[in-house]
């Protein structure tokens, strides 16, 4: 089963195919932070050596190596990884959707 990186809501394959945004929190589903190759500890932030550089890891992108992250791969403190600016941006975007 797949889950959103930010809110950990379950995401079925139908939701992933139809929706660009998480139905619960409004974050982009096809983003680096929802990918199994994402690693905050690497300088490139990606385990895939052939991937293109992405400047905003929480925004939607078109990476060919994207594989949805499973719940077991999400760091326990991922909600704490969001900066105050990212939290404010998410709240602002959710307000106007």
MMTF fields as JSON, N, C-alpha, C and O atoms, coordinates in Angstrom:
{
  "mmtfVersion": "1.0.0",
  "mmtfProducer": "UNKNOWN",
  "numBonds": 387,
  "numAtoms": 388,
  "numGroups": 97,
  "numChains": 1,
  "numModels": 1,
  "chainsPerModel": [1],
  "groupsPerChain": [97],
  "chainIdList": ["A"],
  "bondAtomList": [4, 2, 8, 6, 12, 10, 16, 14, 20, 18, 24, 22, 28, 26, 32, 30, 36, 34, 40, 38, 44, 42, 48, 46, 52, 50, 56, 54, 60, 58, 64, 62, 68, 66, 72, 70, 76, 74, 80, 78, 84, 82, 88, 86, 92, 90, 96, 94, 100, 98, 104, 102, 108, 106, 112, 110, 116, 114, 120, 118, 124, 122, 128, 126, 132, 130, 136, 134, 140, 138, 144, 142, 148, 146, 152, 150, 156, 154, 160, 158, 164, 162, 168, 166, 172, 170, 176, 174, 180, 178, 184, 182, 188, 186, 192, 190, 196, 194, 200, 198, 204, 202, 208, 206, 212, 210, 216, 214, 220, 218, 224, 222, 228, 226, 232, 230, 236, 234, 240, 238, 244, 242, 248, 246, 252, 250, 256, 254, 260, 258, 264, 262, 268, 266, 272, 270, 276, 274, 280, 278, 284, 282, 288, 286, 292, 290, 296, 294, 300, 298, 304, 302, 308, 306, 312, 310, 316, 314, 320, 318, 324, 322, 328, 326, 332, 330, 336, 334, 340, 338, 344, 342, 348, 346, 352, 350, 356, 354, 360, 358, 364, 362, 368, 366, 372, 370, 376, 374, 380, 378, 384, 382],
  "bondOrderList": [1, 1, 1, 1, 1, 1, 1, 1, 1, 1, 1, 1, 1, 1, 1, 1, 1, 1, 1, 1, 1, 1, 1, 1, 1, 1, 1, 1, 1, 1, 1, 1, 1, 1, 1, 1, 1, 1, 1, 1, 1, 1, 1, 1, 1, 1, 1, 1, 1, 1, 1, 1, 1, 1, 1, 1, 1, 1, 1, 1, 1, 1, 1, 1, 1, 1, 1, 1, 1, 1, 1, 1, 1, 1, 1, 1, 1, 1, 1, 1, 1, 1, 1, 1, 1, 1, 1, 1, 1, 1, 1, 1, 1, 1, 1, 1],
  "groupList": [{"groupName": "UNK", "atomNameList": ["N", "CA", "C", "O"], "elementList": ["N", "C", "C", "O"], "formalChargeList": [0, 0, 0, 0], "bondAtomList": [1, 0, 2, 1, 3, 2], "bondOrderList": [1, 1, 2], "singleLetterCode": "X", "chemCompType": "L-PEPTIDE LINKING"}],
  "groupTypeList": [0, 0, 0, 0, 0, 0, 0, 0, 0, 0, 0, 0, 0, 0, 0, 0, 0, 0, 0, 0, 0, 0, 0, 0, 0, 0, 0, 0, 0, 0, 0, 0, 0, 0, 0, 0, 0, 0, 0, 0, 0, 0, 0, 0, 0, 0, 0, 0, 0, 0, 0, 0, 0, 0, 0, 0, 0, 0, 0, 0, 0, 0, 0, 0, 0, 0, 0, 0, 0, 0, 0, 0, 0, 0, 0, 0, 0, 0, 0, 0, 0, 0, 0, 0, 0, 0, 0, 0, 0, 0, 0, 0, 0, 0, 0, 0, 0],
  "groupIdList": [1, 2, 3, 4, 5, 6, 7, 8, 9, 10, 11, 12, 13, 14, 15, 16, 17, 18, 19, 20, 21, 22, 23, 24, 25, 26, 27, 28, 29, 30, 31, 32, 33, 34, 35, 36, 37, 38, 39, 40, 41, 42, 43, 44, 45, 46, 47, 48, 49, 50, 51, 52, 53, 54, 55, 56, 57, 58, 59, 60, 61, 62, 63, 64, 65, 66, 67, 68, 69, 70, 71, 72, 73, 74, 75, 76, 77, 78, 79, 80, 81, 82, 83, 84, 85, 86, 87, 88, 89, 90, 91, 92, 93, 94, 95, 96, 97],
  "secStructList": [7, 3, 3, 7, 6, 6, 6, 7, 7, 3, 3, 7, 2, 2, 2, 2, 2, 2, 7, 1, 5, 7, 6, 6, 6, 7, 7, 5, 1, 1, 5, 4, 4, 4, 5, 6, 6, 5, 7, 6, 6, 1, 1, 1, 1, 5, 1, 7, 6, 6, 7, 7, 7, 7, 1, 7, 6, 6, 1, 5, 7, 7, 7, 6, 6, 7, 7, 5, 7, 5, 4, 4, 4, 1, 7, 6, 6, 4, 4, 4, 4, 1, 7, 2, 2, 2, 2, 2, 2, 2, 2, 2, 2, 2, 2, 6, 7],
  "xCoordList": [0.843, 0.0, 0.887, 1.944, 0.448, 1.191, 0.561, -0.643, 1.411, 0.957, 1.614, 2.724, 0.935, 1.478, 2.626, 2.52, 3.696, 4.868, 4.516, 5.022, 3.657, 3.369, 2.324, 2.548, 1.175, 0.084, -0.128, -0.933, 0.588, 0.528, -0.846, -1.148, -1.684, -2.971, -2.732, -1.863, -3.502, -3.356, -3.778, -4.752, -3.035, -3.311, -3.41, -2.422, -4.58, -4.766, -4.189, -3.87, -4.058, -3.539, -4.489, -4.04, -5.794, -6.772, -6.566, -6.643, -6.306, -6.051, -4.795, -4.771, -3.759, -2.512, -2.688, -2.073, -3.514, -3.732, -4.59, -4.332, -5.613, -6.562, -6.147, -6.388, -5.533, -5.245, -3.789, -2.889, -3.571, -2.235, -1.839, -0.658, -2.862, -2.639, -3.213, -4.16, -2.636, -3.148, -4.53, -4.689, -5.527, -6.863, -6.949, -7.855, -6.034, -6.084, -5.377, -5.934, -4.141, -3.359, -3.072, -2.603, -3.343, -3.146, -1.725, -1.432, -0.829, 0.548, 0.625, -0.201, 1.621, 1.821, 2.192, 3.065, 1.536, 1.824, 3.087, 3.879, 3.29, 4.458, 5.606, 6.01, 6.116, 7.215, 8.326, 8.106, 9.497, 10.66, 10.415, 10.819, 9.76, 9.565, 8.63, 8.63, 7.836, 6.978, 7.644, 7.001, 8.904, 9.613, 10.497, 11.069, 10.595, 11.419, 12.914, 13.709, 13.305, 14.722, 15.132, 16.319, 14.189, 14.502, 15.274, 14.891, 16.367, 17.176, 17.693, 18.544, 17.18, 17.542, 19.038, 19.592, 19.689, 21.088, 22.085, 23.262, 21.646, 22.538, 22.592, 21.628, 23.705, 23.825, 22.871, 22.358, 22.63, 21.7, 20.262, 19.334, 20.068, 18.763, 18.104, 16.921, 18.848, 18.269, 19.267, 20.454, 18.757, 19.598, 19.851, 20.775, 19.035, 19.167, 20.233, 20.027, 21.363, 22.455, 22.145, 22.769, 21.209, 20.922, 19.739, 19.323, 19.202, 18.056, 18.5, 19.627, 17.583, 17.858, 17.733, 17.033, 18.416, 18.349, 16.974, 16.464, 16.386, 15.097, 15.323, 15.809, 14.975, 15.251, 14.244, 14.632, 12.97, 11.948, 11.499, 10.737, 11.96, 11.705, 10.262, 9.85, 9.496, 8.12, 7.12, 5.916, 7.603, 6.717, 6.639, 7.506, 5.587, 5.411, 6.536, 6.978, 6.988, 8.001, 7.703, 6.758, 8.501, 8.257, 9.435, 9.818, 10.0, 11.142, 10.738, 9.716, 11.544, 11.26, 11.545, 11.089, 12.283, 12.664, 11.736, 12.007, 10.662, 9.753, 9.101, 8.516, 9.214, 8.493, 7.901, 8.601, 6.608, 5.933, 6.494, 6.769, 6.658, 7.208, 6.133, 4.957, 6.554, 5.616, 5.735, 6.708, 4.764, 4.729, 5.97, 6.437, 6.512, 7.685, 8.935, 9.886, 8.947, 10.115, 10.03, 11.019, 8.868, 8.708, 9.362, 9.063, 10.252, 10.854, 9.8, 8.818, 9.99, 9.009, 8.781, 7.677, 9.816, 9.691, 9.562, 10.0, 8.977, 8.89, 8.08, 8.357, 7.097, 6.32, 7.193, 6.934, 8.211, 9.095, 10.137, 10.803, 10.287, 11.257, 10.797, 11.612, 9.508, 8.986, 9.411, 9.269, 9.926, 10.281, 9.01, 7.953, 9.111, 7.96, 7.467, 6.261, 8.389, 7.996, 7.215, 6.231, 7.644, 6.936, 5.548, 4.586, 5.44, 4.139, 3.198, 2.021, 3.712, 2.893, 2.475, 1.334, 3.376, 3.072, 1.977, 1.057, 2.058, 1.049, -0.307, -1.332, -0.319, -1.57, -2.182, -3.397, -1.359, -1.83, -2.42, -3.483, -1.705, -2.186, -3.486, -4.385, -3.603, -4.805, -6.007, -7.143, -5.743, -6.803, -7.487, -8.692, -6.723, -7.259, -7.508, -7.582, -7.637, -7.926, -9.362, -9.79],
  "yCoordList": [-1.182, 0.0, 1.244, 1.263, 2.272, 3.517, 4.563, 4.553, 5.471, 6.525, 7.846, 7.866, 8.936, 10.276, 10.521, 10.183, 11.097, 11.395, 12.359, 12.221, 13.33, 14.385, 13.997, 14.168, 13.473, 13.213, 11.724, 11.357, 10.88, 9.418, 8.82, 7.714, 9.538, 8.939, 7.87, 8.018, 6.799, 5.738, 6.219, 6.959, 5.789, 6.195, 4.957, 4.249, 4.702, 3.559, 3.886, 5.041, 2.897, 3.095, 3.987, 4.757, 3.893, 4.735, 6.211, 7.076, 6.49, 7.874, 8.394, 9.537, 7.58, 8.002, 8.277, 9.2, 7.492, 7.682, 8.909, 9.63, 9.155, 10.232, 11.572, 12.616, 11.548, 12.796, 13.209, 12.369, 14.493, 15.046, 15.427, 15.51, 15.659, 16.088, 15.083, 14.362, 15.043, 14.187, 14.698, 15.888, 13.817, 14.27, 14.762, 15.525, 14.341, 14.732, 16.046, 16.916, 16.193, 17.388, 18.329, 19.445, 17.905, 18.78, 18.841, 19.673, 17.989, 18.001, 17.243, 16.374, 17.585, 16.914, 15.463, 15.164, 14.551, 13.124, 12.707, 11.928, 13.217, 12.82, 13.796, 14.57, 13.739, 14.608, 13.749, 12.592, 14.315, 13.563, 12.982, 11.854, 13.741, 13.275, 12.075, 11.375, 11.819, 10.639, 9.489, 8.472, 9.635, 8.625, 7.753, 8.229, 6.487, 5.565, 5.862, 5.402, 6.622, 6.97, 8.222, 8.546, 8.934, 10.166, 9.853, 8.974, 10.586, 10.423, 11.785, 12.374, 12.277, 13.6, 13.711, 14.81, 12.596, 12.617, 12.712, 12.988, 12.491, 12.584, 14.019, 14.77, 14.393, 15.757, 16.002, 17.11, 14.977, 15.12, 14.861, 15.098, 14.376, 14.022, 12.856, 12.595, 12.143, 11.037, 9.882, 10.086, 8.662, 7.468, 7.061, 6.295, 7.567, 7.23, 8.132, 9.341, 7.563, 8.392, 9.045, 10.049, 8.506, 9.034, 10.001, 10.433, 10.338, 11.244, 12.687, 13.069, 13.472, 14.888, 15.641, 15.196, 16.787, 17.599, 18.256, 18.798, 18.201, 18.84, 19.827, 19.452, 21.079, 22.096, 22.061, 22.215, 21.861, 21.816, 20.373, 19.855, 19.73, 18.306, 18.009, 16.849, 19.009, 18.751, 19.121, 18.932, 19.643, 20.007, 18.866, 17.993, 18.893, 17.86, 17.944, 19.029, 16.767, 16.713, 15.54, 14.785, 15.39, 14.328, 13.359, 12.926, 13.024, 12.121, 10.725, 10.175, 10.177, 8.853, 7.73, 6.604, 8.015, 6.99, 6.95, 6.226, 7.707, 7.814, 6.472, 5.823, 6.072, 4.911, 5.351, 5.896, 5.113, 5.597, 4.926, 3.726, 5.714, 5.234, 4.468, 4.829, 3.415, 2.685, 3.219, 3.898, 2.921, 3.467, 3.096, 3.9, 1.908, 1.477, 2.278, 2.272, 2.973, 3.758, 5.216, 5.943, 5.653, 7.047, 7.244, 6.498, 8.236, 8.492, 8.831, 9.506, 8.374, 8.592, 10.072, 10.472, 10.887, 12.311, 13.151, 14.302, 12.621, 13.355, 14.634, 15.604, 14.666, 15.887, 16.984, 18.168, 16.609, 17.59, 18.102, 19.102, 17.419, 17.831, 19.066, 19.747, 19.356, 20.513, 21.796, 21.933, 22.713, 23.998, 24.813, 24.465, 25.87, 26.737, 27.315, 27.468, 27.636, 28.183, 27.158, 27.506, 25.89, 24.84, 24.617, 24.413, 24.656, 24.487, 25.622, 25.39, 26.842, 27.992, 27.893, 28.207, 27.464, 27.306, 26.262, 26.482, 25.133, 24.078, 24.589, 24.308, 25.333, 25.855, 26.857, 26.866, 27.694, 28.672, 27.993, 28.378, 26.962, 26.234, 25.501, 25.469, 24.925, 24.198, 25.144, 24.753, 26.377, 27.362, 27.691, 27.943, 27.691, 28.113, 26.967, 27.191, 25.757, 24.611, 24.239, 23.302],
  "zCoordList": [0.0, 0.0, 0.0, 0.63, -0.707, -0.794, 0.103, 0.357, 0.58, 1.484, 1.11, 0.577, 1.387, 1.161, 2.146, 3.325, 1.67, 2.496, 3.626, 4.74, 3.348, 4.308, 5.352, 6.551, 4.895, 5.837, 6.116, 6.972, 5.398, 5.555, 5.247, 5.694, 4.487, 4.104, 3.049, 2.189, 3.117, 2.132, 0.743, 0.598, -0.268, -1.644, -2.527, -2.723, -3.049, -3.938, -5.311, -5.596, -6.136, -7.49, -8.289, -9.138, -8.03, -8.73, -8.382, -9.255, -7.115, -6.691, -7.372, -7.829, -7.448, -8.065, -9.552, -10.087, -10.22, -11.659, -11.947, -12.911, -11.118, -11.381, -10.8, -11.407, -9.646, -8.929, -9.068, -9.054, -9.201, -9.183, -7.768, -7.434, -6.938, -5.558, -4.583, -4.898, -3.4, -2.332, -1.922, -1.65, -1.873, -1.496, -0.043, 0.292, 0.807, 2.219, 2.518, 3.188, 2.019, 2.388, 1.226, 1.448, -0.014, -1.159, -1.684, -2.542, -1.2, -1.702, -3.032, -3.312, -3.839, -5.122, -4.898, -4.083, -5.614, -5.448, -6.184, -5.654, -7.409, -8.198, -7.918, -8.786, -6.689, -6.271, -5.682, -5.326, -5.583, -5.088, -3.699, -3.417, -2.84, -1.468, -1.383, -0.37, -2.416, -2.464, -3.223, -3.481, -3.579, -4.368, -3.471, -2.49, -3.822, -3.034, -3.172, -2.352, -4.192, -4.385, -3.626, -3.583, -3.029, -2.31, -1.033, -0.262, -0.82, 0.391, 0.82, 0.153, 1.926, 2.444, 2.755, 2.733, 3.041, 3.461, 2.307, 2.539, 1.083, -0.078, -0.591, -0.447, -1.183, -1.7, -2.864, -3.022, -3.68, -4.797, -4.371, -5.145, -3.143, -2.567, -3.29, -3.074, -4.15, -4.911, -4.999, -5.253, -4.783, -4.874, -6.314, -6.589, -7.243, -8.657, -9.292, -9.4, -9.711, -10.242, -11.594, -11.94, -12.357, -13.694, -13.726, -14.801, -12.571, -12.556, -12.782, -12.468, -13.335, -13.551, -12.229, -11.319, -12.128, -10.921, -10.826, -11.807, -9.643, -9.368, -8.235, -7.167, -8.462, -7.44, -6.285, -5.127, -6.584, -5.53, -5.352, -6.168, -4.306, -4.076, -3.663, -3.692, -3.284, -2.889, -3.984, -3.809, -5.104, -6.215, -7.226, -7.272, -8.03, -9.045, -10.07, -10.446, -10.516, -11.559, -12.484, -12.254, -13.515, -14.488, -14.558, -15.645, -13.431, -13.37, -13.875, -13.462, -14.758, -15.333, -14.345, -14.545, -13.293, -12.315, -11.103, -10.145, -11.131, -9.986, -9.662, -10.53, -8.401, -7.858, -6.536, -5.682, -6.369, -5.176, -3.927, -3.92, -2.882, -1.614, -0.836, -0.861, -0.152, 0.707, 2.13, 2.459, 2.965, 4.325, 5.125, 5.931, 4.926, 5.667, 5.354, 6.135, 4.212, 3.809, 4.25, 4.16, 4.724, 5.134, 6.497, 7.429, 6.636, 7.936, 8.974, 8.665, 10.189, 11.256, 11.527, 11.896, 11.349, 11.654, 10.393, 10.388, 9.324, 8.065, 8.2, 7.495, 9.075, 9.252, 9.853, 9.636, 10.597, 11.2, 10.21, 10.477, 9.055, 8.059, 7.289, 6.666, 7.327, 6.622, 7.33, 8.545, 6.557, 7.145, 7.349, 6.823, 8.096, 8.32, 6.998, 6.801, 6.089, 4.791, 3.979, 3.327, 4.013, 3.282, 3.871, 3.132, 5.208, 5.849, 5.46, 5.183, 5.44, 5.064, 3.599, 3.259, 2.741, 1.317, 1.118, 0.329, 1.816, 1.715, 2.199, 1.578, 3.295, 3.826, 2.854, 2.658, 2.248, 1.278, 0.044, -0.442, -0.464, -1.64, -1.328, -2.168, -0.166, 0.213, 0.332, 0.067, 0.729, 0.887, -0.433, -0.459, -1.54, -2.834, -3.79, -4.998, -3.301, -4.187, -4.118, -4.791]
}
